[in-house]
Amino acid sequence: MLCVILFPYHYNIFYIRRCFTMKKLFSIMLAAALLLPPAGMEWSGSAVATAASDKKFQPGVEEFIQGNYLGHANELPDPNESVEVLQSYLTAKGSPKELDTFKNLVKKFPDSRHANVGLAMAYYNEFAATKDSKLAKLALQHELKAAEIALTYGKVQYTGWIKQIALDAGTPEAAVAFFDKALAAYPGDFEAALHKAETLGKMGKKAEAEASFKQAVDHRPAGNIDAHASYAEFLLEQGRYEEAALNTILIGESAYYISFLHGYALEKLGKGEEAQAHYAKFAEFSQSFPAPAKFKIERSAYQLGLSFEQPVGAVASAKMSPDNTLEAVIMPEATTATTNLSWAVTCEAGGETVGGMRMVGWSIRQRVNRGSTKVNGTTCLSVTNSGTTMDDKYGNVICQSSQYSGVTCNSSKDVTKCTNSNVRTTTTNQVAFDVYNGLVPDPYTGYCPTGTSSSTTYCTATCTGATNNTTSFTVKTPHSFLAYSHAPLWGCAINAGAVCGNGGGDNYFDYNNANN
């Protein structure tokens, strides 16, 4: 028996301590010799990924987190967290005695980040059912405790939930105080700036909110459009249409919802025909991700064909305008392949780069279209992709047991929420739509179902000249997405490596010898 430290190829400096027989070690060394990335692929060691490489774990933790979402970048355990607390955390979530279990867990492990965030969400679930603000305040207390612990380990986390829970608890100033502390330590954290801006906006502090919105826009990662979308909504709600129109011009980036907001600003400025051209870019996207109802302009001739959201339970409706043409559709958001895909991207890669999000989306698209993977007649990855529609197929793949552990699904195989605290955003919706329709390349190989990749930097490229294609795939394109797994999968894969700076150890695996 021999213990070794394994370093995957290129920039990624993750390390793994493993003990092997000499025969097993020889097999792994042979696989490692073949770790050569395809031309044009971006193997990146992001700041988050680099931090993961330096993380020290309690005994047994590194082995425990392989195969569950605690191995993802934003969920990696802290150095003080044991297998016992992590196992209890996973077992307690969603259990019948969730609240009591987490109370006891925090009592036993008061400085565990996961125990505190678990108790926070358990209290919040109770608040959602009862609307008792005392429960929201208790949820906020432990969410802030978890975030403070994260800060001591150099991470800014849970900002979106801190904002929401603080607003529900009626104590938004507590959230702002935390955001100030986080930004003092990490002034470039765009999510902290964004959620501070949104909180201040709800508090009526418009000038302070705007300063934070601008900070978020200035520091947002390439391709992430959440800050621009939220700032544009902020401006539109104040009737500042000219400024909103300027803020929604993104050079070199495709953003469907941003195009809609730009169109709305133009129509309010009396430029209806110009607005219509921007609405057209949003029309198909709106069928899966309707625009907020507050931006529907009654009897607008230019918003024809767009869908707008209504509360769950509302019946889709359309009415005739005075000139006998059909007005925009009012509808609740329907669960489709793209909405499920957006949830999966959120749950598995929330807070990561857009390239890392695309990587998750493409792993799911490949499973939907390829099914199970075989190498030399042996099934290496069993995939449940049955269904008569793409909506069914995506639901079955995403909700397949023991695969995408970050999602929570209902009996209809629809994702209802993340097991962590991630929530869908404008950016995850955009990523899901683009990947589903084949409008951006597979970030590993650069494969475009139609058209050609706009550059060899596949993590941020688009498919130039592409038309919507939901079914094509390439046999060589990898499609496994495993948490904190650094070695080739069951001896069936040849290459393994993190792509696009995807954090933790979330790897694509290249089945060069795969067949179906």
C-alpha distance (Angstrom), angle and dihedral (degrees) to the residues before:
residue distance angle dihedral
M1 . . .
L2 3.81 . .
C3 3.82 130.5 .
V4 3.80 117.9 -147.8
I5 3.79 141.6 172.5
L6 3.82 112.4 -124.8
F7 3.82 121.3 -155.4
P8 3.82 115.4 -168.3
Y9 3.76 119.7 -137.7
H10 3.80 128.0 -68.6
Y11 3.81 126.8 -19.4
N12 3.77 97.6 -4.0
I13 3.76 106.4 97.9
F14 3.78 98.3 -174.5
Y15 3.77 111.1 140.2
I16 3.78 131.0 -155.2
R17 3.75 128.9 -163.1
R18 3.78 111.1 -149.4
C19 3.77 136.7 164.8
F20 3.81 117.2 -142.2
T21 3.75 143.3 168.8
M22 3.81 112.4 -108.8
K23 3.82 90.3 -107.0
K24 3.80 92.2 53.3
L25 3.79 91.6 45.2
F26 3.80 91.2 53.7
S27 3.82 90.4 52.9
I28 3.80 92.0 51.2
M29 3.80 93.1 46.4
L30 3.81 88.9 52.3
A31 3.81 90.2 51.4
A32 3.79 91.0 47.6
A33 3.78 90.2 54.1
L34 3.79 88.1 61.2
L35 3.82 95.7 51.3
L36 3.79 95.7 120.9
P37 3.81 117.2 145.9
P38 3.82 119.8 -132.3
A39 3.79 115.4 -102.7
G40 3.77 112.1 -81.7
M41 3.78 95.4 16.6
E42 3.77 116.4 137.2
W43 3.79 111.9 -135.0
S44 3.74 103.1 -172.1
G45 3.76 136.2 -177.3
S46 3.80 100.9 -156.7
A47 3.79 122.7 -165.3
V48 3.78 88.8 -100.9
A49 3.78 92.6 48.8
T50 3.79 91.9 46.8
A51 3.79 89.9 51.9
A52 3.79 88.4 53.1
S53 3.78 90.3 55.9
D54 3.80 91.1 57.2
K55 3.79 94.8 47.8
K56 3.79 117.0 119.2
F57 3.78 115.6 -149.0
Q58 3.78 133.6 -157.8
P59 3.83 114.1 -107.7
G60 3.81 112.2 -68.0
V61 3.81 95.5 7.0
E62 3.81 96.9 107.8
E63 3.80 90.3 54.6
F64 3.81 92.4 43.5
I65 3.81 96.5 54.4
Q66 3.80 94.9 53.2
G67 3.77 108.3 106.9
N68 3.82 98.0 19.2
Y69 3.78 132.5 79.7
L70 3.80 93.1 -101.9
G71 3.80 84.7 82.2
H72 3.80 92.0 65.8
A73 3.79 119.4 103.9
N74 3.80 97.2 -107.2
E75 3.79 93.2 43.8
L76 3.81 102.8 44.7
P77 3.82 108.4 134.5
D78 3.78 120.6 -109.0
P79 3.81 121.0 -111.8
N80 3.81 91.2 -103.0
E81 3.82 96.3 54.0
S82 3.80 118.8 101.1
V83 3.78 131.2 -154.9
E84 3.80 87.8 -107.0
V85 3.79 95.0 60.0
L86 3.81 93.2 42.2
Q87 3.79 93.5 48.9
S88 3.80 90.1 48.5
Y89 3.81 90.0 48.6
L90 3.80 93.3 54.2
T91 3.80 93.0 43.6
A92 3.80 94.8 48.0
K93 3.80 97.9 50.1
G94 3.79 109.2 102.9
S95 3.80 93.6 -2.0
P96 3.84 121.4 137.4
K97 3.82 90.9 -108.3
E98 3.79 96.0 38.9
L99 3.81 97.0 135.6
D100 3.82 96.3 47.1
T101 3.79 92.1 44.5
F102 3.79 93.0 52.5
K103 3.81 91.9 46.0
N104 3.79 88.8 57.3
L105 3.80 91.9 43.0
V106 3.82 92.7 54.0
K107 3.81 90.0 45.8
K108 3.80 89.0 55.1
F109 3.82 96.6 38.2
P110 3.83 106.1 26.0
D111 3.81 93.7 166.4
S112 3.81 96.9 49.9
R113 3.78 111.2 115.6
H114 3.80 93.5 -156.1
A115 3.80 93.2 48.1
N116 3.81 90.6 52.4
V117 3.79 95.8 45.4
G118 3.81 89.0 47.3
L119 3.79 90.8 53.5
A120 3.81 90.5 45.9
M121 3.80 92.1 55.0
A122 3.80 91.8 44.2
Y123 3.81 89.7 54.8
Y124 3.79 90.1 45.4
N125 3.80 91.8 52.2
E126 3.79 87.8 54.3
F127 3.81 89.8 48.6
A128 3.80 91.1 51.3
A129 3.79 89.4 55.1
T130 3.81 98.1 43.7
K131 3.84 105.7 22.0
D132 3.81 88.1 -137.3
S133 3.82 104.3 156.0
K134 3.81 90.7 -153.3
L135 3.79 88.2 68.1
A136 3.80 90.6 50.4
K137 3.80 89.6 52.6
L138 3.80 90.9 51.6
A139 3.81 89.2 48.2
L140 3.80 90.2 51.9
Q141 3.80 92.1 48.8
H142 3.79 92.0 58.6
E143 3.81 95.7 37.3
L144 3.80 88.3 56.1
K145 3.80 90.2 46.2
A146 3.82 89.8 53.8
A147 3.80 91.2 47.6
E148 3.81 91.7 48.9
I149 3.80 89.8 52.4
A150 3.80 89.7 50.1
L151 3.81 89.8 52.5
T152 3.80 90.9 56.1
Y153 3.80 87.3 59.4
G154 3.80 94.1 47.7
K155 3.81 99.7 -98.5
V156 3.81 133.3 119.4
Q157 3.80 107.5 -150.1
Y158 3.80 144.1 160.6
T159 3.81 95.4 23.6
G160 3.80 94.1 141.5
W161 3.78 93.3 52.9
I162 3.78 92.8 43.1
K163 3.80 88.5 56.6
Q164 3.81 93.8 48.2
I165 3.80 97.4 43.1
A166 3.80 92.7 45.7
L167 3.79 90.8 52.9
D168 3.81 91.0 48.2
A169 3.81 90.4 47.8
G170 3.79 91.5 50.7
T171 3.80 91.9 -121.8
P172 3.83 105.2 103.7
E173 3.80 90.9 151.8
A174 3.82 88.3 70.6
A175 3.80 89.7 58.9
V176 3.80 92.2 47.6
A177 3.81 90.5 51.3
F178 3.79 90.4 54.4
F179 3.81 92.7 46.0
D180 3.81 89.5 52.0
K181 3.79 90.4 52.4
A182 3.79 92.8 47.5
L183 3.80 93.2 47.4
A184 3.78 91.9 48.0
A185 3.79 87.6 59.9
Y186 3.82 96.8 34.8
P187 3.83 110.1 22.3
G188 3.79 91.8 173.2
D189 3.81 95.5 60.6
F190 3.79 100.8 116.9
E191 3.82 95.7 -171.4
A192 3.80 92.4 56.6
A193 3.81 89.2 49.1
L194 3.80 92.2 45.9
H195 3.79 95.6 49.4
K196 3.79 91.0 44.1
A197 3.81 88.4 53.9
E198 3.79 92.7 49.0
T199 3.81 91.3 48.2
L200 3.81 92.8 48.9
G201 3.79 89.2 48.2
K202 3.81 90.5 55.8
M203 3.81 88.3 49.3
G204 3.80 90.1 56.0
K205 3.80 93.4 -114.1
K206 3.78 94.5 133.6
A207 3.80 100.1 167.4
E208 3.80 93.9 49.3
A209 3.80 90.4 44.1
E210 3.79 91.6 52.9
A211 3.79 92.6 51.9
S212 3.81 89.8 53.4
F213 3.80 92.0 45.9
K214 3.79 89.5 55.4
Q215 3.80 90.4 48.5
A216 3.82 89.6 52.2
V217 3.81 92.5 48.4
D218 3.79 91.2 49.1
H219 3.80 93.2 52.7
R220 3.78 102.2 35.3
P221 3.83 115.3 126.8
A222 3.80 118.0 -108.5
G223 3.79 110.6 -81.8
N224 3.79 95.4 14.0
I225 3.81 106.1 118.2
D226 3.82 100.4 176.2
A227 3.80 95.6 103.9
H228 3.82 93.5 47.8
A229 3.81 91.7 48.3
S230 3.80 94.5 48.7
Y231 3.81 93.5 44.7
A232 3.81 91.1 48.8
E233 3.81 90.8 51.5
F234 3.81 88.9 49.5
L235 3.81 90.8 53.9
L236 3.81 94.4 43.8
E237 3.78 92.8 51.4
Q238 3.82 87.9 57.6
G239 3.80 92.8 49.0
R240 3.81 92.4 -112.6
Y241 3.78 92.9 141.1
E242 3.80 100.1 158.6
E243 3.81 92.1 53.2
A244 3.80 90.7 45.4
A245 3.80 90.4 51.8
L246 3.80 90.3 53.5
N247 3.81 93.3 46.5
T248 3.81 91.9 53.2
I249 3.80 96.4 58.6
L250 3.80 105.5 102.2
I251 3.79 113.3 -178.6
G252 3.79 113.9 -140.8
E253 3.80 95.5 -1.1
S254 3.77 130.2 105.1
A255 3.80 112.7 -143.4
Y256 3.79 118.7 162.4
Y257 3.79 98.8 -166.4
I258 3.80 91.4 44.9
S259 3.82 87.7 53.5
F260 3.80 88.9 53.8
L261 3.81 92.9 50.7
H262 3.80 89.7 48.0
G263 3.78 89.3 51.9
Y264 3.79 91.8 48.6
A265 3.81 90.9 52.6
L266 3.81 91.0 49.1
E267 3.80 93.0 49.1
K268 3.79 90.2 50.9
L269 3.80 87.3 52.0
G270 3.82 89.4 55.3
K271 3.79 95.3 -103.6
G272 3.77 97.6 122.1
E273 3.79 99.3 155.8
E274 3.81 91.7 51.1
A275 3.80 88.7 47.2
Q276 3.78 91.9 53.1
A277 3.81 91.9 60.3
H278 3.80 90.3 55.9
Y279 3.80 93.0 43.9
A280 3.80 88.1 55.4
K281 3.82 89.9 62.7
F282 3.80 88.9 56.9
A283 3.82 100.3 41.8
E284 3.80 100.2 91.6
F285 3.79 93.0 37.8
S286 3.82 89.1 53.9
Q287 3.81 91.1 62.9
S288 3.81 88.1 70.5
F289 3.79 99.0 25.6
P290 3.82 110.3 30.4
A291 3.78 120.5 -155.8
P292 3.82 118.6 -108.3
A293 3.80 110.7 -84.2
K294 3.81 90.4 -127.2
F295 3.82 88.5 71.8
K296 3.79 95.5 55.3
I297 3.79 110.7 112.9
E298 3.78 109.4 -148.5
R299 3.80 114.1 -116.8
S300 3.77 92.4 -0.6
A301 3.77 111.4 165.1
Y302 3.79 89.6 -160.9
Q303 3.82 99.1 57.2
L304 3.80 93.2 59.1
G305 3.78 111.4 136.1
L306 3.80 95.4 24.0
S307 3.80 122.8 119.5
F308 3.80 122.5 -137.5
E309 3.78 126.7 -163.5
Q310 3.76 127.4 -112.7
P311 3.80 130.5 -177.8
V312 3.80 117.7 -72.5
G313 3.79 109.3 -84.9
A314 3.79 94.7 35.0
V315 3.77 115.9 127.3
A316 3.78 117.9 -120.8
S317 3.77 110.3 -108.6
A318 3.74 142.0 174.0
K319 3.78 129.1 -174.0
M320 3.76 137.3 -162.1
S321 3.76 118.7 -103.6
P322 3.82 120.7 -136.1
D323 3.81 90.6 -94.1
N324 3.84 88.9 56.4
T325 3.79 96.4 -107.7
L326 3.79 124.5 127.5
E327 3.78 115.1 -99.3
A328 3.80 125.7 -143.3
V329 3.79 116.6 -62.2
I330 3.80 119.6 -105.5
M331 3.79 109.8 -152.8
P332 3.80 144.2 146.5
E333 3.77 114.6 -108.6
A334 3.79 108.5 -88.8
T335 3.78 121.5 -144.6
T336 3.78 107.0 -112.6
A337 3.78 137.5 158.6
T338 3.80 89.2 -87.9
T339 3.81 95.8 49.7
N340 3.80 90.6 48.7
L341 3.80 88.8 47.3
S342 3.81 91.2 50.7
W343 3.80 89.6 52.4
A344 3.80 91.7 49.3
V345 3.81 91.7 49.2
T346 3.81 89.1 49.2
C347 3.79 95.1 47.6
E348 3.80 95.6 44.4
A349 3.81 102.2 35.3
G350 3.79 108.6 14.9
G351 3.78 110.8 148.9
E352 3.80 93.4 21.3
T353 3.80 129.3 109.2
V354 3.80 120.4 -72.1
G355 3.80 87.2 -112.1
G356 3.79 89.9 54.8
M357 3.81 89.5 49.7
R358 3.80 90.8 50.3
M359 3.78 89.0 51.3
V360 3.80 90.5 59.8
G361 3.80 91.4 45.6
W362 3.78 92.7 50.9
S363 3.79 92.3 47.7
I364 3.81 87.8 58.2
R365 3.81 94.7 43.0
Q366 3.80 89.6 53.0
R367 3.80 92.5 50.4
V368 3.80 91.2 48.9
N369 3.80 92.7 51.8
R370 3.81 100.9 33.3
G371 3.77 103.6 35.9
S372 3.79 117.4 -165.0
T373 3.78 119.8 4.6
K374 3.79 122.8 -130.0
V375 3.76 130.0 -169.9
N376 3.79 116.3 -165.2
G377 3.78 88.9 -16.5
T378 3.80 95.4 -52.1
T379 3.81 119.0 116.3
C380 3.79 108.2 -124.7
L381 3.77 99.5 170.2
S382 3.79 120.2 27.0
V383 3.80 112.1 -153.2
T384 3.80 128.4 -173.4
N385 3.81 103.2 -148.4
S386 3.79 100.2 150.4
G387 3.79 123.0 140.4
T388 3.78 141.8 103.7
T389 3.81 94.8 -116.3
M390 3.78 134.5 41.3
D391 3.81 87.9 -115.2
D392 3.82 88.8 59.4
K393 3.79 93.6 44.8
Y394 3.79 94.4 50.8
G395 3.80 91.5 46.2
N396 3.81 91.7 51.9
V397 3.80 94.5 46.5
I398 3.81 96.0 45.4
C399 3.81 94.0 44.0
Q400 3.82 96.1 42.2
S401 3.78 109.4 131.0
S402 3.81 118.0 -95.6
Q403 3.81 94.7 5.3
Y404 3.82 115.2 90.0
S405 3.78 98.1 20.1
G406 3.81 94.4 177.9
V407 3.82 93.7 71.9
T408 3.79 131.1 82.2
C409 3.82 113.3 -151.3
N410 3.78 133.8 -170.1
S411 3.80 126.8 -138.0
S412 3.80 90.2 -86.4
K413 3.83 90.1 61.2
D414 3.79 92.3 -111.0
V415 3.80 120.3 136.6
T416 3.80 110.1 -118.7
K417 3.81 100.8 176.5
C418 3.78 144.4 -26.2
T419 3.79 122.3 -87.7
N420 3.80 85.7 -132.9
S421 3.81 123.3 50.6
N422 3.82 97.2 -90.2
V423 3.80 119.6 127.8
R424 3.79 131.4 -166.0
T425 3.79 118.2 -94.3
T426 3.78 140.2 -173.8
T427 3.80 88.2 -94.1
T428 3.81 96.8 52.0
N429 3.81 89.3 48.4
Q430 3.81 89.8 52.8
V431 3.81 92.5 47.5
A432 3.80 91.9 49.3
F433 3.81 93.4 49.6
D434 3.80 93.5 47.6
V435 3.80 95.4 46.7
Y436 3.81 93.8 44.0
N437 3.80 91.4 52.6
G438 3.81 95.1 40.7
L439 3.81 94.1 -117.5
V440 3.82 94.7 134.8
P441 3.81 125.7 46.3
D442 3.75 127.4 -105.8
P443 3.80 98.9 -93.3
Y444 3.81 92.5 -137.8
T445 3.80 102.0 53.3
G446 3.80 104.0 11.0
Y447 3.80 90.8 -120.4
C448 3.83 115.2 164.2
P449 3.82 117.7 -167.4
T450 3.81 87.4 -144.4
G451 3.78 131.0 3.7
T452 3.78 122.8 17.3
S453 3.78 133.4 -77.6
S454 3.80 111.4 -91.6
S455 3.81 91.0 -137.9
T456 3.78 142.1 -4.4
T457 3.80 89.9 -106.4
Y458 3.77 89.9 91.1
C459 3.79 96.2 179.6
T460 3.81 91.8 71.5
A461 3.82 102.4 19.5
T462 3.80 127.8 111.1
C463 3.80 129.9 -145.3
T464 3.80 103.6 -103.7
G465 3.79 112.9 -142.2
A466 3.80 92.2 8.4
T467 3.77 124.9 157.3
N468 3.79 122.6 -161.1
N469 3.78 111.6 -75.1
T470 3.80 120.8 166.8
T471 3.80 102.8 172.4
S472 3.80 113.6 44.3
F473 3.78 121.5 99.7
T474 3.77 141.7 161.8
V475 3.79 122.5 -116.0
K476 3.80 92.4 -136.8
T477 3.78 96.1 51.2
P478 3.81 109.8 107.4
H479 3.77 119.4 -125.3
S480 3.77 110.3 176.4
F481 3.80 119.7 111.1
L482 3.76 113.2 -174.0
A483 3.78 128.4 170.5
Y484 3.79 117.1 -113.4
S485 3.79 92.8 -21.0
H486 3.78 110.6 142.0
A487 3.79 103.0 170.1
P488 3.83 126.8 75.2
L489 3.78 111.7 -81.3
W490 3.81 112.5 -96.6
G491 3.79 91.0 -36.1
C492 3.82 90.8 -68.1
A493 3.79 98.3 102.6
I494 3.76 125.2 71.4
N495 3.79 102.2 -166.0
A496 3.79 131.0 34.7
G497 3.75 131.5 175.0
A498 3.78 145.2 131.6
V499 3.81 113.3 -93.9
C500 3.82 132.1 -154.2
G501 3.77 92.9 5.5
N502 3.80 90.2 -64.6
G503 3.77 102.3 176.0
G504 3.76 133.5 -119.3
G505 3.78 111.1 10.6
D506 3.80 99.0 -47.7
N507 3.78 101.2 148.4
Y508 3.75 140.4 -174.9
F509 3.79 115.1 -140.4
D510 3.79 121.8 -147.5
Y511 3.80 112.8 -141.5
N512 3.80 98.6 -164.2
N513 3.79 91.6 170.2
A514 3.79 96.5 41.5
N515 3.77 122.8 135.7
N516 3.78 136.4 168.0
